[in-house]
């Protein structure tokens, strides 16, 4: 394992997230963006709409002004070879293999989506752990968030609470939807430690499924678009009978050529 990767993994284990700069090329980003924008324009299903979740700032229903605003283009893996190629991106997968010390599987059930945040009707997302609704043996999952343009606190970029993946938090610190209750003094103190990294197109954030994170509304006129896949070790299996087990994941082979063939024909 290269020294830089070992250092990054140590930082990830400590903080619960790590930023890898400039992983995707401009050509890769532009190709994924073009596919995504066409899918948004054509309303290519499956799509999760802002109005479906009723998060703060979202339209009240699909039948009001802005009700057709997409939040996520679901099943990104099936939307074209650009998405499949990124799912198997060697630099990211090799990093994950070094972290897991196992072969890597990409979940088709969790994330596997293009995240969009529109300036007019994009909602904010409260502090939460992704693992709240995911069901795996160890629950050691890592999400790869690819910025396809500039991301920061102004346009609804991600914020993280460093080290929160290692914290044991009592259930009464969360509301019924398992969002961190922001009104309590102890939670406010925790939220005060949050960081909001600035990303450029091609940057990747890897974050643990237990890391508390949030995202505000997009105050920019331009729509922010990101691509997100979630990975786990091949021996950290979804629990039978849960949504996590409803679709088989995609195993990413170690050999780059085998990976391209496997991903293209899965």
N, C-alpha and C positions, 0 to 999 in steps of 0.2 A: 504494500500500500504506500503510495507517495506520501511524503511528509506533510504536504499541504492538505491532502485529504484527511489524514489522521488528525491534524490540527482542527480542521473544519468539523469533523465528527465529534471531537471533544467539546468544541463550542456548542454544537447542536445538542449534545447530551446535557450540557449545562443550561442552555437558554431555551431549548425547545424549538428553535428555528435557526436557519442560516440562509444568507443571501449568496448566491453564486452569480457573479456578474458576467454579462455578455455571453451566455451559453448559446442562445439561438442567434443565427445570422439575420441580417436585414432581409435577405431573400426568404428565409423560413418565416419570419414574422409577417412579411407582406403577403405570402401565399396563404397563411392561416387566416389573416385578417380579411383577405378578399373572399375566401370561402364563407367566413362567418357573416360578413356584411350581406352577401347574396342570400344566405339563409334567413337573416333578419328581415331583409326586404321582401322575400317571398313567403315569410311565415312558415318555413319548412319545419314541420313537426318531427320529433317531439319537442315541445317548448314549455318551460315553466314561466308563467307570467307574473309580473309584480303583484297584480291584483289577487293572485291565488294565495299569497302568503300573509297579506295584510300587515306587513312590517311598516314601521313609521315612515310616512312620506309616500307610500304606495297608493295608487287609485283604489277606491272602495270596492269596485267590481270591474269585470271586463266590459260592462255596458255603459260606463261613464267615460268622459274625456280622459284619454291616456290609458284606458283600460287594456288596450292591446300592447302595452309596453312589455317586451320580453325581459325576463331576469336571467334565465339560463337557457341555452341551447343544449338540450339533453342528448345523451348518447353520442358524444363527440367522436368517439372511436369509429363509429359507423358512417361518419359524414365525409370521408374522403381520405386519400392516401397521405395528405399532409398531416392529418391528425394522428394517423397510425404511425407515421414515421417519427413524429414527436414523442408519442407514447414510448417508443423504443429508443429514444435518443441516448446514444452510448455514454456520453459524459454524465448524464443524470443517472442512468441505470447502473453504471459502474460505481458511482458514489453510493447508491442505495445498496448495492451488493456488498460493498465494503462495510456499510453500517450494519446491515442485517446479518452478514456473514452467512448468507444463504442465497439461493436463487430468488429472483424477484417476480412477483405477480402483480399485475395491474387490475384493480377492481373495476368491474363493469357496472357495479351497482351504485357505488358512492363516488361523488363528483363526476368524473367522466363527462365533462361539460365545458362549454364556453360560457364564462361569466360576463354579463354585460351590466353596465351601470349608466343609465341615461341621465342627462342633466335635468330634465323636466320632471320625470316621474320615477326616477330610481329611488329606492328606499334605503334606509340605514339598517344595519344588522347589529344587534346587541352582542355583548360579550358571551361567548359560548365555547364549548369544546365540541369538536366534530364527533367525538366518540359517544356523545349522549344518545344517539340513535343507531350506532353501529354495534355489531355483535360478533366479536372474534375471540378466539381462544385467549391470546395474550393482549390483544388490542394494541399492538405495536405497529401502527400504521403511519405512513408519512405521505403528505400531499405535496405535489410539485405544482407550483403556481407560476405560470409563464406570463410575464408582462409583455403585451404586444404594443405598448405605447407607454408614455410617462404615467407613473402612478405615485400619488402622494396624498396627504391628508385632505387637500383641497378637492380632489376629484374622486374621493371615496376609496382611496387605497387602504390596504390592510394595516391594522395596528395589532401588536402582540404584547402580552405580559410575560416578560422573560422569566423563565423558571417555573411558570405556572403548571407545566405538565408534570412536575414533580410534587406538586402540592396536594395534600389531602384536604378537600374542602367539604364541609358538612352540607347536607342536602338543603338545609334551610337558608343557605346563601344563594340559592337559585329559585327562580319562579317556577310556575307549573309547566312552562315550555322549556325549562332548563337553561334559561338565560340568567346570567349573573345579575342579581338584584343591585342596581346601581345606587339605590337610595340609602343603603346601610353604611354606617361609618367605616366598618372594617373593609367592606368592598370598595368604598371610595378610596381608601388608603391603598388598596391593591391596584386599582385602576390608575392611580397617580404614578405608578411605576412603568406604565405602558410606553412603548416606543412605536413610532410610525415611520418606517423606512421609506425612502424615496427610491423608486425604481425607474429604470429606463427600458426601452424596448429591447428584448432579448435577455433581460435579467430573470433569474429564477429564485423564488423563495421556497425552500423546503421547510415544512413545519409539521410537528407531531400532532397526532389526532387528539391528544390531551391538552395541547397548548391553548390557553384562552386567547381568543382573537375577536376582533370586531372590524366593522367598516362603516364609515359615515356616508352621508349623501354626497352625490356628485354636484359640486358647485360650479362646474365648468359646463360650457355649452356642448362640448364634444363628448360623445359616448366613449366610455372606457371599456375595453374588451380584454379579457384574459382567458387563458386555457388552463384547465386544472384536471390533473389525474391523481389518483391515490394508489399507493403501492403498499404491499406487505410481503413478508417472507413466505416462502412456499410451504412452510410448516405451521404458519399462524392461520388456521383455517376458520372460515365463517361458521357460526353455530347453526346446526341444522334447524330448519323450520323458521328461521328469521329472514327478514328482507335481505340481510347481508349475503345469504346463501341462495337468493332467488335467481342469480345469473352466475355462471362460472367466470372466473377471472381469466386474464390472458397472461400466461407465463412468458417472460421475456428471456429467450435463450442467451447464453453467454457469448456465442459466436455472432459477430455483426451480420454476416451474410445469412445465417440461419434465422436471425431475428427478423430481417427484412422479409424473408420468405414466410415465416410463421405469422407475422403480423398481417401480411397482405392476404393470407388465406384463412385466417382464423374465422 
